[in-house]
Amino acid sequence: MEPIAPDRVDRISLAQLDDLVRRGERVFLLDVRKESGYRDSATSAAGAIRVPPDRATETVSALGLPHDAWLVSYCS
């Protein structure tokens, strides 16, 4: 897997995410909704890791997530 440049944002569909998971890729879902959106919602993606959007880089670094994994963030 080739690293993605930090200044480039890639978007994937749910079908593409599902394909990554089915192929056995290491995928981490990051819930980066603002606090109010997170608190007011009754739903979230199964297994998602809560990452405050204003501290996303610091939080992900502190979690020590693998550098060769897919980090897929979502918000609403």
Summary of the structure (lengths in Angstrom):
residues: 76
radius of gyration: 12.8
end to end distance: 27.6
largest distance: 36.5
contacts: 139
relative contact order: 0.25
helix: 34%
strand: 16%
